[in-house]
């Protein structure tokens, strides 16, 4: 030992420190990837369940009701019953159905609302405003569709329809179908 600089009392420390650092980084990276994969899996499962159990059945029912009432109105128009009360009823139901939005009749998802509130508190602008913009855009399209529908005296809807209103419209369609001698049901 001629010089104190030649001696390295901890020569094996550097490779060991590098190994520990790499090991820790891979563990953290794997943990993050696991969390992301878990979130994506849960998100997909939630979407699949909501789509199959809520979205499709409600959309199909609403579409079927709109189709049936349009068929009844067309049938009555083709029979030369231009000013009949049955045709007026069919047009009024059609107008009311055109004003129904999916968001009016879908069951409230309390868990999603709570999740949105938590994220809104954490981040007031990102994501949430985009979701609201998409919802408003869809509602604008629904409003445009309603304006294209034959409406009794172009009267605006008083209140947003509820699930109960849709059930009553379905009952009215069934009654009107029976009244005019058609065996079609939404």
C-alpha positions in Angstrom: 0.0 0.0 0.0 2.1 2.8 -1.3 -0.8 5.2 -1.8 -4.1 5.6 -0.1 -5.8 6.1 -3.5 -5.0 2.6 -4.7 -6.9 0.9 -2.0 -10.7 0.4 -2.5 -12.2 -1.0 0.7 -15.7 -1.3 -0.9 -15.0 -2.5 -4.4 -18.0 -4.8 -4.4 -20.4 -2.1 -3.3 -21.0 -0.5 -6.7 -22.3 -3.6 -8.5 -24.4 -4.5 -5.5 -26.0 -1.0 -5.4 -26.7 -1.1 -9.1 -28.4 -4.5 -8.7 -30.6 -3.3 -5.8 -31.5 -0.2 -7.8 -32.4 -2.2 -10.9 -34.4 -4.7 -8.8 -36.3 -1.9 -7.1 -37.1 -0.2 -10.5 -38.3 -3.5 -12.0 -40.5 -4.2 -9.0 -42.0 -0.7 -9.1 -42.5 -1.0 -12.9 -44.2 -4.4 -12.5 -46.4 -3.1 -9.7 -47.5 -0.1 -11.9 -48.2 -2.3 -14.9 -50.2 -4.6 -12.6 -52.3 -1.8 -11.4 -52.9 -0.5 -14.9 -53.9 -3.9 -16.1 -56.2 -4.4 -13.2 -57.9 -1.0 -13.8 -58.3 -1.8 -17.5 -59.7 -5.2 -16.8 -62.2 -3.8 -14.3 -63.1 -1.0 -16.7 -63.8 -3.4 -19.5 -65.9 -5.7 -17.2 -67.9 -2.6 -16.1 -68.5 -1.5 -19.6 -69.5 -5.0 -20.8 -71.9 -5.3 -17.9 -73.4 -1.9 -18.4 -73.7 -2.3 -22.1 -75.3 -5.8 -21.9 -77.5 -5.2 -18.8 -78.5 -1.6 -19.3 -77.6 0.1 -22.6 -78.7 -2.6 -25.1 -82.1 -3.5 -23.4 -83.1 0.1 -23.0 -82.0 1.2 -26.4 -83.7 -1.8 -28.0 -86.9 -1.2 -26.2 -86.9 2.5 -27.1 -86.1 1.8 -30.7 -88.8 -0.9 -30.9 -91.4 1.5 -29.5 -90.4 4.2 -32.0 -90.6 1.7 -34.9 -94.0 0.3 -33.9 -95.6 3.7 -33.4 -94.2 4.8 -36.8 -95.6 1.7 -38.4 -99.0 2.4 -36.8 -99.0 6.0 -38.0 -98.0 4.9 -41.5 -100.7 2.3 -41.5 -103.3 4.8 -40.4 -102.1 7.4 -43.0 -102.3 4.8 -45.8 -105.8 3.9 -44.8 -106.9 7.4 -45.5 -107.5 8.3 -41.9 -105.6 11.6 -42.2 -107.4 13.4 -39.5 -108.6 10.5 -37.2 -108.1 10.6 -33.5 -106.1 7.4 -33.7 -103.6 9.0 -36.1 -103.4 12.1 -33.9 -102.7 9.8 -30.9 -100.0 7.9 -32.9 -98.3 11.2 -33.9 -98.5 12.5 -30.3 -96.9 9.3 -29.0 -94.2 9.5 -31.7 -93.4 13.1 -30.8 -93.2 12.2 -27.1 -90.9 9.2 -27.8 -88.7 11.4 -30.0 -88.1 13.6 -26.9 -86.9 10.7 -24.7 -83.2 10.7 -24.2 -81.3 7.6 -23.0 -80.0 9.7 -20.0 -83.7 10.4 -19.1 -84.6 6.7 -18.5 -81.3 4.9 -17.6 -81.0 3.9 -14.0 -78.7 6.2 -12.0 -75.2 4.7 -11.5 -74.4 5.9 -8.0 -70.9 4.3 -8.0 -70.0 6.1 -11.2 -71.3 9.4 -9.9 -69.2 9.0 -6.7 -66.1 8.1 -8.8 -66.7 11.2 -11.0 -67.1 13.4 -7.9 -63.8 12.1 -6.5 -62.0 12.8 -9.7 -63.7 16.2 -10.2 -62.4 17.3 -6.8 -58.9 16.2 -7.8 -58.9 17.6 -11.3 -61.6 20.1 -12.2 -61.0 20.4 -15.9 -59.3 17.4 -17.5 -61.5 14.5 -18.7 -64.7 15.7 -17.0 -65.3 18.6 -19.4 -64.6 16.3 -22.4 -67.2 13.8 -21.1 -69.7 16.7 -20.6 -69.0 18.0 -24.1 -69.7 14.5 -25.6 -72.9 14.2 -23.6 -74.1 17.6 -24.7 -73.3 16.8 -28.3 -75.3 13.6 -28.1 -78.2 15.4 -26.5 -78.0 18.0 -29.3 -78.4 15.2 -31.8 -81.3 13.8 -29.9 -82.9 17.3 -29.9 -82.4 17.6 -33.6 -84.0 14.2 -34.1 -87.0 15.3 -32.1 -87.4 18.4 -34.2 -87.4 16.3 -37.4 -90.3 14.2 -36.0 -93.9 15.2 -36.8 -95.0 17.1 -33.8 -98.4 18.2 -32.6 -98.2 22.0 -33.1 -94.4 21.9 -32.6 -95.0 22.1 -28.8 -91.9 21.8 -26.7 -91.6 19.2 -24.0 -92.6 20.5 -20.6 -90.3 18.3 -18.4 -87.8 15.6 -19.2 -89.6 12.2 -19.5 -89.0 9.6 -16.9 -88.9 5.8 -17.0 -92.6 5.8 -15.9 -93.5 8.0 -18.8 -91.9 5.5 -21.2 -93.8 2.7 -19.6 -97.1 4.6 -20.0 -96.2 5.4 -23.7 -95.7 1.6 -24.2 -99.1 0.9 -22.7 -100.6 3.5 -25.0 -99.0 2.0 -28.0 -100.3 -1.5 -27.1 -103.8 0.0 -26.6 -103.7 1.9 -29.9 -102.4 -1.2 -31.8 -105.4 -3.2 -30.4 -107.8 -0.3 -31.2 -106.8 -0.2 -34.9 -106.8 -4.0 -35.2 -103.1 -4.5 -35.5 -101.3 -7.2 -33.5 -97.9 -5.5 -33.1 -96.2 -4.8 -29.9 -92.9 -3.0 -29.0 
